[in-house]
């Protein structure tokens, strides 16, 4: 008797699962559309809210996908390497731009010592 109730609890309705995953994927896409509309419409007061919604929905989607796929090291390793490659490129780009931009000339105006 206990095994029959256990089997009924583990059954997943495929239609409900399809609706769940469709909504889970469409919500971040909808927020990205809102982001583009706020950005193109220069409505900057809503831009922060939309950015927060995109990040939270993206994190939710990432968590469910990670649970669905499993705790495989392949996914986490590839995401870690992509993230570290991105940050490495950004650091190199920032250092290169700092080295190539012209140095600022000291102001020769009287009364300015450039001391804070």
N, C-alpha and C positions, 0 to 999 in steps of 0.2 A: 504494500500500500504506500509506503514512504517513497519507494522508487518511482511510482506512477506520478506522484505530485512533483517530485524532483524533475522528471522529464518534461512535465507541462510548464514548469517555470523556466526552463532553458530554451524553449522554442521561441523563435523570432519570426514574426510575420514579415515576409519579404517586402510587402507593400509599405509597411510602416518604416522598415529600414531604408527603403528607397526614398521615401519622403524626408526622413531624418537627414540622410546624407545630402540630398538635393538642397534642403534648407541650409544645412551647415556650409555648403560650398557657395550658395547664392548670396548669403548675407554679406560676406566680405567683398564679393564682387559689387553688390549694391552700394556698400560704403565707399568703395573706390570710385564708383560713378559719382556719388555725392561729393567726394574729395575733389574730383576734376571739375564739377560744377561750381563748387565754392572757390576753387583756385581761379578758374577762368572768369567767374563772375566777380572776382576781387572782393569776395565777402569773407574777409579775414577773421571776423569775430566767430564764425562758425567753423573755420578751418581747424582750430585746435580740438574742438569736440569731434569732428570727423576723423582727425588723426588718431585720437584716443580710441574711437570705435574700430577703426581699421586694425590697430595694434591688438586690441583685446579679442576681436573676432578672428584675427589671424592666429593668435596664440591658442584660441579654442580649437580652431581647425587643425593646427599643428598637433595639439595634444591628442585629439581623437584619431588622427591619422597614425600617430605613433602607437597608440593603443591598438588600433586595428591591425597594423603591420606586425606589431610585437616589439619587444625590446631588443631588436636585432642591432648588433653593433655596426652593421654596414650603413644603416641610415644615419646613426649618430656620428659615425666617423666621417661620412661624406659631408654632413652639415657642418661639422667642426672644421674640416679642412676648407670648405668654402668660406666660412666665416673668417678663419685666420688668414686666408689668402686675400680676402677683401680688405681686412684691416691692415695687412702688410702693404698692399698697394696704396691704400690711403695715406699711410705714414710716409712711404717713399715719395708720393706725390706732394705731400705737404712740405717735406724737407727740401725737395727739389724746387718748389715754388718759393720757399724762403731764401734759398741760395741764389736764385736767379733774379729776384726783384731788386730794384736799385735801392741803395742805402739811403736813409733819410738824412738830409743835411741839417746841421745844427743851426738853430735860429740865431741871427746876429743882432736881434733887436735889443736895445738897452732895457734893462729891468727884468729880462727873462733869463733865469738860471737853469731851466730844465731840471730843477730839483723839486721833488714832491715833498 
